[in-house]
């Protein structure tokens, strides 16, 4: 059983994951201390989660 196989991950994919992680960290850091601000925080959280979980569109391949 060979375990030294290398997997190539595009730099763009790595950068996207790091950006998404940073957005989630900022969101958690911005958790409101006042109850009145929670609705706005939840709305922002939903937007970020939707953006992060949305699958990127795969462009169709040219058929020749």
GROMACS elastic network, one bead per residue, 0.5 to 0.9 nm:
[ bonds ]
;  ai    aj funct       b0    kb
    2     5     6  0.71148   500
    3     6     6  0.88571   500
    9    12     6  0.83919   500
    9    13     6  0.68070   500
    9    14     6  0.71157   500
   10    13     6  0.53726   500
   10    14     6  0.66450   500
   10    15     6  0.88372   500
   11    14     6  0.50987   500
   11    15     6  0.61106   500
   11    16     6  0.85436   500
   12    15     6  0.50954   500
   12    16     6  0.60762   500
   12    17     6  0.86782   500
   13    16     6  0.50838   500
   13    17     6  0.62834   500
   13    18     6  0.86762   500
   14    17     6  0.52562   500
   14    18     6  0.62688   500
   14    19     6  0.86836   500
   15    18     6  0.51163   500
   15    19     6  0.61348   500
   15    20     6  0.86067   500
   16    19     6  0.51185   500
   16    20     6  0.61397   500
   16    21     6  0.85525   500
   17    20     6  0.50971   500
   17    21     6  0.60856   500
   17    22     6  0.85693   500
   17    52     6  0.86987   500
   18    21     6  0.50663   500
   18    22     6  0.61460   500
   18    23     6  0.86700   500
   19    22     6  0.50598   500
   19    23     6  0.62546   500
   19    24     6  0.87724   500
   20    23     6  0.50898   500
   20    24     6  0.63708   500
   20    25     6  0.87202   500
   20    48     6  0.82969   500
   20    51     6  0.87027   500
   20    52     6  0.63067   500
   21    24     6  0.51615   500
   21    25     6  0.62251   500
   21    26     6  0.86717   500
   22    25     6  0.50417   500
   22    26     6  0.61544   500
   22    27     6  0.85242   500
   23    26     6  0.51537   500
   23    27     6  0.61427   500
   23    28     6  0.87270   500
   23    48     6  0.74281   500
   24    28     6  0.62369   500
   24    29     6  0.85878   500
   24    45     6  0.81629   500
   24    48     6  0.74687   500
   24    49     6  0.82994   500
   25    28     6  0.51473   500
   25    29     6  0.61379   500
   25    30     6  0.85904   500
   26    29     6  0.50062   500
   26    30     6  0.61358   500
   26    31     6  0.88732   500
   27    30     6  0.51212   500
   27    31     6  0.66035   500
   27    41     6  0.79978   500
   27    44     6  0.79841   500
   27    45     6  0.68511   500
   27    48     6  0.85479   500
   28    31     6  0.53280   500
   28    45     6  0.89443   500
   29    32     6  0.86778   500
   30    33     6  0.87954   500
   30    41     6  0.79395   500
   31    37     6  0.88092   500
   31    38     6  0.77972   500
   31    41     6  0.68747   500
   32    35     6  0.71571   500
   32    36     6  0.84580   500
   32    37     6  0.58707   500
   32    38     6  0.60717   500
   32    41     6  0.70658   500
   33    36     6  0.88386   500
   33    37     6  0.77101   500
   33    38     6  0.83696   500
   34    37     6  0.56561   500
   34    38     6  0.71677   500
   35    38     6  0.54980   500
   35    39     6  0.83066   500
   36    39     6  0.70373   500
   36    40     6  0.84621   500
   37    40     6  0.56456   500
   37    41     6  0.64225   500
   37    42     6  0.88834   500
   38    42     6  0.60663   500
   38    43     6  0.85882   500
   39    42     6  0.51312   500
   39    43     6  0.62436   500
   39    44     6  0.87058   500
   40    43     6  0.51159   500
   40    44     6  0.62752   500
   40    45     6  0.86100   500
   41    44     6  0.51430   500
   41    45     6  0.60957   500
   41    46     6  0.86531   500
   42    46     6  0.61488   500
   42    47     6  0.86566   500
   43    46     6  0.52036   500
   43    47     6  0.63758   500
   43    48     6  0.88133   500
   44    47     6  0.51185   500
   44    48     6  0.62874   500
   44    49     6  0.86341   500
   45    48     6  0.51796   500
   45    49     6  0.60595   500
   45    50     6  0.84716   500
   46    49     6  0.51266   500
   46    50     6  0.59888   500
   46    51     6  0.84864   500
   47    50     6  0.51820   500
   47    51     6  0.61527   500
   47    52     6  0.86166   500
   48    51     6  0.50378   500
   48    52     6  0.60490   500
   48    53     6  0.85361   500
   49    52     6  0.50529   500
   49    53     6  0.59817   500
   49    54     6  0.83594   500
   50    53     6  0.53155   500
   50    54     6  0.59216   500
   51    54     6  0.54105   500
   51    55     6  0.87078   500
   52    55     6  0.81638   500
   55    58     6  0.88086   500
   58    61     6  0.88514   500
   60    63     6  0.88786   500
